[in-house]
Amino acid sequence: MSEHEKPQSFEASLTELEAVVKELESGDLPLERALSLFEKGTQLSAACRKQLEEAETRVEQLMRRGDKLLPEPMKADS
């Protein structure tokens, strides 16, 4: 993927990864094809993991922001 290409969606990456795994599990592949698929699978897996980690971070940030929206008791001036 070049610098200017937008990464594919998590769902698209996962679907492609599932297809790679299914083809690898068939066991009827020449060595070079199996290595190529394995490499593609590891790239897709890493991309999915990164997207999940980013989503988790966003959820955590939203949850923290949500906590700040709760009413706080008024503080008396000293």
Phi and psi restraints in degrees (range 20) as a CNS / XPLOR table:
assign (resid 1 and name C) (resid 2 and name N)
       (resid 2 and name CA) (resid 2 and name C) 1.0 -83.1 20.0 2
assign (resid 2 and name N) (resid 2 and name CA)
       (resid 2 and name C) (resid 3 and name N) 1.0 169.5 20.0 2
assign (resid 2 and name C) (resid 3 and name N)
       (resid 3 and name CA) (resid 3 and name C) 1.0 -61.0 20.0 2
assign (resid 3 and name N) (resid 3 and name CA)
       (resid 3 and name C) (resid 4 and name N) 1.0 -28.8 20.0 2
assign (resid 3 and name C) (resid 4 and name N)
       (resid 4 and name CA) (resid 4 and name C) 1.0 -91.1 20.0 2
assign (resid 4 and name N) (resid 4 and name CA)
       (resid 4 and name C) (resid 5 and name N) 1.0 -9.1 20.0 2
assign (resid 4 and name C) (resid 5 and name N)
       (resid 5 and name CA) (resid 5 and name C) 1.0 -81.2 20.0 2
assign (resid 5 and name N) (resid 5 and name CA)
       (resid 5 and name C) (resid 6 and name N) 1.0 139.1 20.0 2
assign (resid 5 and name C) (resid 6 and name N)
       (resid 6 and name CA) (resid 6 and name C) 1.0 -80.1 20.0 2
assign (resid 6 and name N) (resid 6 and name CA)
       (resid 6 and name C) (resid 7 and name N) 1.0 133.4 20.0 2
assign (resid 6 and name C) (resid 7 and name N)
       (resid 7 and name CA) (resid 7 and name C) 1.0 -61.9 20.0 2
assign (resid 7 and name N) (resid 7 and name CA)
       (resid 7 and name C) (resid 8 and name N) 1.0 147.4 20.0 2
assign (resid 7 and name C) (resid 8 and name N)
       (resid 8 and name CA) (resid 8 and name C) 1.0 -71.6 20.0 2
assign (resid 8 and name N) (resid 8 and name CA)
       (resid 8 and name C) (resid 9 and name N) 1.0 160.8 20.0 2
assign (resid 8 and name C) (resid 9 and name N)
       (resid 9 and name CA) (resid 9 and name C) 1.0 -63.9 20.0 2
assign (resid 9 and name N) (resid 9 and name CA)
       (resid 9 and name C) (resid 10 and name N) 1.0 160.3 20.0 2
assign (resid 9 and name C) (resid 10 and name N)
       (resid 10 and name CA) (resid 10 and name C) 1.0 -56.9 20.0 2
assign (resid 10 and name N) (resid 10 and name CA)
       (resid 10 and name C) (resid 11 and name N) 1.0 -45.5 20.0 2
assign (resid 10 and name C) (resid 11 and name N)
       (resid 11 and name CA) (resid 11 and name C) 1.0 -62.1 20.0 2
assign (resid 11 and name N) (resid 11 and name CA)
       (resid 11 and name C) (resid 12 and name N) 1.0 -41.4 20.0 2
assign (resid 11 and name C) (resid 12 and name N)
       (resid 12 and name CA) (resid 12 and name C) 1.0 -66.1 20.0 2
assign (resid 12 and name N) (resid 12 and name CA)
       (resid 12 and name C) (resid 13 and name N) 1.0 -41.8 20.0 2
assign (resid 12 and name C) (resid 13 and name N)
       (resid 13 and name CA) (resid 13 and name C) 1.0 -63.0 20.0 2
assign (resid 13 and name N) (resid 13 and name CA)
       (resid 13 and name C) (resid 14 and name N) 1.0 -42.3 20.0 2
assign (resid 13 and name C) (resid 14 and name N)
       (resid 14 and name CA) (resid 14 and name C) 1.0 -65.4 20.0 2
assign (resid 14 and name N) (resid 14 and name CA)
       (resid 14 and name C) (resid 15 and name N) 1.0 -41.6 20.0 2
assign (resid 14 and name C) (resid 15 and name N)
       (resid 15 and name CA) (resid 15 and name C) 1.0 -61.8 20.0 2
assign (resid 15 and name N) (resid 15 and name CA)
       (resid 15 and name C) (resid 16 and name N) 1.0 -44.0 20.0 2
assign (resid 15 and name C) (resid 16 and name N)
       (resid 16 and name CA) (resid 16 and name C) 1.0 -65.8 20.0 2
assign (resid 16 and name N) (resid 16 and name CA)
       (resid 16 and name C) (resid 17 and name N) 1.0 -40.0 20.0 2
assign (resid 16 and name C) (resid 17 and name N)
       (resid 17 and name CA) (resid 17 and name C) 1.0 -62.5 20.0 2
assign (resid 17 and name N) (resid 17 and name CA)
       (resid 17 and name C) (resid 18 and name N) 1.0 -41.9 20.0 2
assign (resid 17 and name C) (resid 18 and name N)
       (resid 18 and name CA) (resid 18 and name C) 1.0 -61.6 20.0 2
assign (resid 18 and name N) (resid 18 and name CA)
       (resid 18 and name C) (resid 19 and name N) 1.0 -38.8 20.0 2
assign (resid 18 and name C) (resid 19 and name N)
       (resid 19 and name CA) (resid 19 and name C) 1.0 -65.8 20.0 2
assign (resid 19 and name N) (resid 19 and name CA)
       (resid 19 and name C) (resid 20 and name N) 1.0 -40.2 20.0 2
assign (resid 19 and name C) (resid 20 and name N)
       (resid 20 and name CA) (resid 20 and name C) 1.0 -62.1 20.0 2
assign (resid 20 and name N) (resid 20 and name CA)
       (resid 20 and name C) (resid 21 and name N) 1.0 -47.4 20.0 2
assign (resid 20 and name C) (resid 21 and name N)
       (resid 21 and name CA) (resid 21 and name C) 1.0 -60.8 20.0 2
assign (resid 21 and name N) (resid 21 and name CA)
       (resid 21 and name C) (resid 22 and name N) 1.0 -43.8 20.0 2
assign (resid 21 and name C) (resid 22 and name N)
       (resid 22 and name CA) (resid 22 and name C) 1.0 -60.7 20.0 2
assign (resid 22 and name N) (resid 22 and name CA)
       (resid 22 and name C) (resid 23 and name N) 1.0 -43.3 20.0 2
assign (resid 22 and name C) (resid 23 and name N)
       (resid 23 and name CA) (resid 23 and name C) 1.0 -66.8 20.0 2
assign (resid 23 and name N) (resid 23 and name CA)
       (resid 23 and name C) (resid 24 and name N) 1.0 -40.2 20.0 2
assign (resid 23 and name C) (resid 24 and name N)
       (resid 24 and name CA) (resid 24 and name C) 1.0 -64.4 20.0 2
assign (resid 24 and name N) (resid 24 and name CA)
       (resid 24 and name C) (resid 25 and name N) 1.0 -38.4 20.0 2
assign (resid 24 and name C) (resid 25 and name N)
       (resid 25 and name CA) (resid 25 and name C) 1.0 -68.9 20.0 2
assign (resid 25 and name N) (resid 25 and name CA)
       (resid 25 and name C) (resid 26 and name N) 1.0 -17.7 20.0 2
assign (resid 25 and name C) (resid 26 and name N)
       (resid 26 and name CA) (resid 26 and name C) 1.0 -63.1 20.0 2
assign (resid 26 and name N) (resid 26 and name CA)
       (resid 26 and name C) (resid 27 and name N) 1.0 -30.1 20.0 2
assign (resid 26 and name C) (resid 27 and name N)
       (resid 27 and name CA) (resid 27 and name C) 1.0 73.5 20.0 2
assign (resid 27 and name N) (resid 27 and name CA)
       (resid 27 and name C) (resid 28 and name N) 1.0 -0.8 20.0 2
assign (resid 27 and name C) (resid 28 and name N)
       (resid 28 and name CA) (resid 28 and name C) 1.0 -105.5 20.0 2
assign (resid 28 and name N) (resid 28 and name CA)
       (resid 28 and name C) (resid 29 and name N) 1.0 52.7 20.0 2
assign (resid 28 and name C) (resid 29 and name N)
       (resid 29 and name CA) (resid 29 and name C) 1.0 -122.7 20.0 2
assign (resid 29 and name N) (resid 29 and name CA)
       (resid 29 and name C) (resid 30 and name N) 1.0 145.3 20.0 2
assign (resid 29 and name C) (resid 30 and name N)
       (resid 30 and name CA) (resid 30 and name C) 1.0 -65.8 20.0 2
assign (resid 30 and name N) (resid 30 and name CA)
       (resid 30 and name C) (resid 31 and name N) 1.0 153.7 20.0 2
assign (resid 30 and name C) (resid 31 and name N)
       (resid 31 and name CA) (resid 31 and name C) 1.0 -54.9 20.0 2
assign (resid 31 and name N) (resid 31 and name CA)
       (resid 31 and name C) (resid 32 and name N) 1.0 -46.6 20.0 2
assign (resid 31 and name C) (resid 32 and name N)
       (resid 32 and name CA) (resid 32 and name C) 1.0 -61.6 20.0 2
assign (resid 32 and name N) (resid 32 and name CA)
       (resid 32 and name C) (resid 33 and name N) 1.0 -40.6 20.0 2
assign (resid 32 and name C) (resid 33 and name N)
       (resid 33 and name CA) (resid 33 and name C) 1.0 -65.5 20.0 2
assign (resid 33 and name N) (resid 33 and name CA)
       (resid 33 and name C) (resid 34 and name N) 1.0 -42.5 20.0 2
assign (resid 33 and name C) (resid 34 and name N)
       (resid 34 and name CA) (resid 34 and name C) 1.0 -62.4 20.0 2
assign (resid 34 and name N) (resid 34 and name CA)
       (resid 34 and name C) (resid 35 and name N) 1.0 -43.1 20.0 2
assign (resid 34 and name C) (resid 35 and name N)
       (resid 35 and name CA) (resid 35 and name C) 1.0 -64.0 20.0 2
assign (resid 35 and name N) (resid 35 and name CA)
       (resid 35 and name C) (resid 36 and name N) 1.0 -41.3 20.0 2
assign (resid 35 and name C) (resid 36 and name N)
       (resid 36 and name CA) (resid 36 and name C) 1.0 -62.7 20.0 2
assign (resid 36 and name N) (resid 36 and name CA)
       (resid 36 and name C) (resid 37 and name N) 1.0 -44.9 20.0 2
assign (resid 36 and name C) (resid 37 and name N)
       (resid 37 and name CA) (resid 37 and name C) 1.0 -65.5 20.0 2
assign (resid 37 and name N) (resid 37 and name CA)
       (resid 37 and name C) (resid 38 and name N) 1.0 -40.2 20.0 2
assign (resid 37 and name C) (resid 38 and name N)
       (resid 38 and name CA) (resid 38 and name C) 1.0 -61.3 20.0 2
assign (resid 38 and name N) (resid 38 and name CA)
       (resid 38 and name C) (resid 39 and name N) 1.0 -43.9 20.0 2
assign (resid 38 and name C) (resid 39 and name N)
       (resid 39 and name CA) (resid 39 and name C) 1.0 -61.7 20.0 2
assign (resid 39 and name N) (resid 39 and name CA)
       (resid 39 and name C) (resid 40 and name N) 1.0 -45.9 20.0 2
assign (resid 39 and name C) (resid 40 and name N)
       (resid 40 and name CA) (resid 40 and name C) 1.0 -61.1 20.0 2
assign (resid 40 and name N) (resid 40 and name CA)
       (resid 40 and name C) (resid 41 and name N) 1.0 -41.0 20.0 2
assign (resid 40 and name C) (resid 41 and name N)
       (resid 41 and name CA) (resid 41 and name C) 1.0 -62.6 20.0 2
assign (resid 41 and name N) (resid 41 and name CA)
       (resid 41 and name C) (resid 42 and name N) 1.0 -41.2 20.0 2
assign (resid 41 and name C) (resid 42 and name N)
       (resid 42 and name CA) (resid 42 and name C) 1.0 -67.3 20.0 2
assign (resid 42 and name N) (resid 42 and name CA)
       (resid 42 and name C) (resid 43 and name N) 1.0 -36.2 20.0 2
assign (resid 42 and name C) (resid 43 and name N)
       (resid 43 and name CA) (resid 43 and name C) 1.0 -65.5 20.0 2
assign (resid 43 and name N) (resid 43 and name CA)
       (resid 43 and name C) (resid 44 and name N) 1.0 -44.7 20.0 2
assign (resid 43 and name C) (resid 44 and name N)
       (resid 44 and name CA) (resid 44 and name C) 1.0 -65.0 20.0 2
assign (resid 44 and name N) (resid 44 and name CA)
       (resid 44 and name C) (resid 45 and name N) 1.0 -41.2 20.0 2
assign (resid 44 and name C) (resid 45 and name N)
       (resid 45 and name CA) (resid 45 and name C) 1.0 -61.3 20.0 2
assign (resid 45 and name N) (resid 45 and name CA)
       (resid 45 and name C) (resid 46 and name N) 1.0 -44.1 20.0 2
assign (resid 45 and name C) (resid 46 and name N)
       (resid 46 and name CA) (resid 46 and name C) 1.0 -63.6 20.0 2
assign (resid 46 and name N) (resid 46 and name CA)
       (resid 46 and name C) (resid 47 and name N) 1.0 -40.8 20.0 2
assign (resid 46 and name C) (resid 47 and name N)
       (resid 47 and name CA) (resid 47 and name C) 1.0 -64.3 20.0 2
assign (resid 47 and name N) (resid 47 and name CA)
       (resid 47 and name C) (resid 48 and name N) 1.0 -42.8 20.0 2
assign (resid 47 and name C) (resid 48 and name N)
       (resid 48 and name CA) (resid 48 and name C) 1.0 -63.5 20.0 2
assign (resid 48 and name N) (resid 48 and name CA)
       (resid 48 and name C) (resid 49 and name N) 1.0 -44.4 20.0 2
assign (resid 48 and name C) (resid 49 and name N)
       (resid 49 and name CA) (resid 49 and name C) 1.0 -61.3 20.0 2
assign (resid 49 and name N) (resid 49 and name CA)
       (resid 49 and name C) (resid 50 and name N) 1.0 -42.5 20.0 2
assign (resid 49 and name C) (resid 50 and name N)
       (resid 50 and name CA) (resid 50 and name C) 1.0 -62.5 20.0 2
assign (resid 50 and name N) (resid 50 and name CA)
       (resid 50 and name C) (resid 51 and name N) 1.0 -44.5 20.0 2
assign (resid 50 and name C) (resid 51 and name N)
       (resid 51 and name CA) (resid 51 and name C) 1.0 -64.3 20.0 2
assign (resid 51 and name N) (resid 51 and name CA)
       (resid 51 and name C) (resid 52 and name N) 1.0 -38.6 20.0 2
assign (resid 51 and name C) (resid 52 and name N)
       (resid 52 and name CA) (resid 52 and name C) 1.0 -66.1 20.0 2
assign (resid 52 and name N) (resid 52 and name CA)
       (resid 52 and name C) (resid 53 and name N) 1.0 -41.1 20.0 2
assign (resid 52 and name C) (resid 53 and name N)
       (resid 53 and name CA) (resid 53 and name C) 1.0 -64.1 20.0 2
assign (resid 53 and name N) (resid 53 and name CA)
       (resid 53 and name C) (resid 54 and name N) 1.0 -40.5 20.0 2
assign (resid 53 and name C) (resid 54 and name N)
       (resid 54 and name CA) (resid 54 and name C) 1.0 -64.7 20.0 2
assign (resid 54 and name N) (resid 54 and name CA)
       (resid 54 and name C) (resid 55 and name N) 1.0 -40.0 20.0 2
assign (resid 54 and name C) (resid 55 and name N)
       (resid 55 and name CA) (resid 55 and name C) 1.0 -65.1 20.0 2
assign (resid 55 and name N) (resid 55 and name CA)
       (resid 55 and name C) (resid 56 and name N) 1.0 -41.8 20.0 2
assign (resid 55 and name C) (resid 56 and name N)
       (resid 56 and name CA) (resid 56 and name C) 1.0 -61.6 20.0 2
assign (resid 56 and name N) (resid 56 and name CA)
       (resid 56 and name C) (resid 57 and name N) 1.0 -42.5 20.0 2
assign (resid 56 and name C) (resid 57 and name N)
       (resid 57 and name CA) (resid 57 and name C) 1.0 -61.8 20.0 2
assign (resid 57 and name N) (resid 57 and name CA)
       (resid 57 and name C) (resid 58 and name N) 1.0 -43.6 20.0 2
assign (resid 57 and name C) (resid 58 and name N)
       (resid 58 and name CA) (resid 58 and name C) 1.0 -62.3 20.0 2
assign (resid 58 and name N) (resid 58 and name CA)
       (resid 58 and name C) (resid 59 and name N) 1.0 -41.6 20.0 2
assign (resid 58 and name C) (resid 59 and name N)
       (resid 59 and name CA) (resid 59 and name C) 1.0 -63.4 20.0 2
assign (resid 59 and name N) (resid 59 and name CA)
       (resid 59 and name C) (resid 60 and name N) 1.0 -43.8 20.0 2
assign (resid 59 and name C) (resid 60 and name N)
       (resid 60 and name CA) (resid 60 and name C) 1.0 -60.9 20.0 2
assign (resid 60 and name N) (resid 60 and name CA)
       (resid 60 and name C) (resid 61 and name N) 1.0 -41.4 20.0 2
assign (resid 60 and name C) (resid 61 and name N)
       (resid 61 and name CA) (resid 61 and name C) 1.0 -64.5 20.0 2
assign (resid 61 and name N) (resid 61 and name CA)
       (resid 61 and name C) (resid 62 and name N) 1.0 -42.0 20.0 2
assign (resid 61 and name C) (resid 62 and name N)
       (resid 62 and name CA) (resid 62 and name C) 1.0 -65.3 20.0 2
assign (resid 62 and name N) (resid 62 and name CA)
       (resid 62 and name C) (resid 63 and name N) 1.0 -38.5 20.0 2
assign (resid 62 and name C) (resid 63 and name N)
       (resid 63 and name CA) (resid 63 and name C) 1.0 -64.8 20.0 2
assign (resid 63 and name N) (resid 63 and name CA)
       (resid 63 and name C) (resid 64 and name N) 1.0 -41.3 20.0 2
assign (resid 63 and name C) (resid 64 and name N)
       (resid 64 and name CA) (resid 64 and name C) 1.0 -64.3 20.0 2
assign (resid 64 and name N) (resid 64 and name CA)
       (resid 64 and name C) (resid 65 and name N) 1.0 -42.6 20.0 2
assign (resid 64 and name C) (resid 65 and name N)
       (resid 65 and name CA) (resid 65 and name C) 1.0 -62.0 20.0 2
assign (resid 65 and name N) (resid 65 and name CA)
       (resid 65 and name C) (resid 66 and name N) 1.0 -39.3 20.0 2
assign (resid 65 and name C) (resid 66 and name N)
       (resid 66 and name CA) (resid 66 and name C) 1.0 -60.7 20.0 2
assign (resid 66 and name N) (resid 66 and name CA)
       (resid 66 and name C) (resid 67 and name N) 1.0 -38.4 20.0 2
assign (resid 66 and name C) (resid 67 and name N)
       (resid 67 and name CA) (resid 67 and name C) 1.0 -62.1 20.0 2
assign (resid 67 and name N) (resid 67 and name CA)
       (resid 67 and name C) (resid 68 and name N) 1.0 -35.5 20.0 2
assign (resid 67 and name C) (resid 68 and name N)
       (resid 68 and name CA) (resid 68 and name C) 1.0 -70.5 20.0 2
assign (resid 68 and name N) (resid 68 and name CA)
       (resid 68 and name C) (resid 69 and name N) 1.0 -19.9 20.0 2
assign (resid 68 and name C) (resid 69 and name N)
       (resid 69 and name CA) (resid 69 and name C) 1.0 -80.6 20.0 2
assign (resid 69 and name N) (resid 69 and name CA)
       (resid 69 and name C) (resid 70 and name N) 1.0 -11.6 20.0 2
assign (resid 69 and name C) (resid 70 and name N)
       (resid 70 and name CA) (resid 70 and name C) 1.0 -71.3 20.0 2
assign (resid 70 and name N) (resid 70 and name CA)
       (resid 70 and name C) (resid 71 and name N) 1.0 143.6 20.0 2
assign (resid 70 and name C) (resid 71 and name N)
       (resid 71 and name CA) (resid 71 and name C) 1.0 -63.6 20.0 2
assign (resid 71 and name N) (resid 71 and name CA)
       (resid 71 and name C) (resid 72 and name N) 1.0 138.8 20.0 2
assign (resid 71 and name C) (resid 72 and name N)
       (resid 72 and name CA) (resid 72 and name C) 1.0 -110.3 20.0 2
assign (resid 72 and name N) (resid 72 and name CA)
       (resid 72 and name C) (resid 73 and name N) 1.0 148.2 20.0 2
assign (resid 72 and name C) (resid 73 and name N)
       (resid 73 and name CA) (resid 73 and name C) 1.0 -64.0 20.0 2
assign (resid 73 and name N) (resid 73 and name CA)
       (resid 73 and name C) (resid 74 and name N) 1.0 146.2 20.0 2
assign (resid 73 and name C) (resid 74 and name N)
       (resid 74 and name CA) (resid 74 and name C) 1.0 -69.5 20.0 2
assign (resid 74 and name N) (resid 74 and name CA)
       (resid 74 and name C) (resid 75 and name N) 1.0 141.2 20.0 2
assign (resid 74 and name C) (resid 75 and name N)
       (resid 75 and name CA) (resid 75 and name C) 1.0 -98.2 20.0 2
assign (resid 75 and name N) (resid 75 and name CA)
       (resid 75 and name C) (resid 76 and name N) 1.0 134.2 20.0 2
assign (resid 75 and name C) (resid 76 and name N)
       (resid 76 and name CA) (resid 76 and name C) 1.0 -77.2 20.0 2
assign (resid 76 and name N) (resid 76 and name CA)
       (resid 76 and name C) (resid 77 and name N) 1.0 142.3 20.0 2
assign (resid 76 and name C) (resid 77 and name N)
       (resid 77 and name CA) (resid 77 and name C) 1.0 -71.1 20.0 2
assign (resid 77 and name N) (resid 77 and name CA)
       (resid 77 and name C) (resid 78 and name N) 1.0 139.5 20.0 2
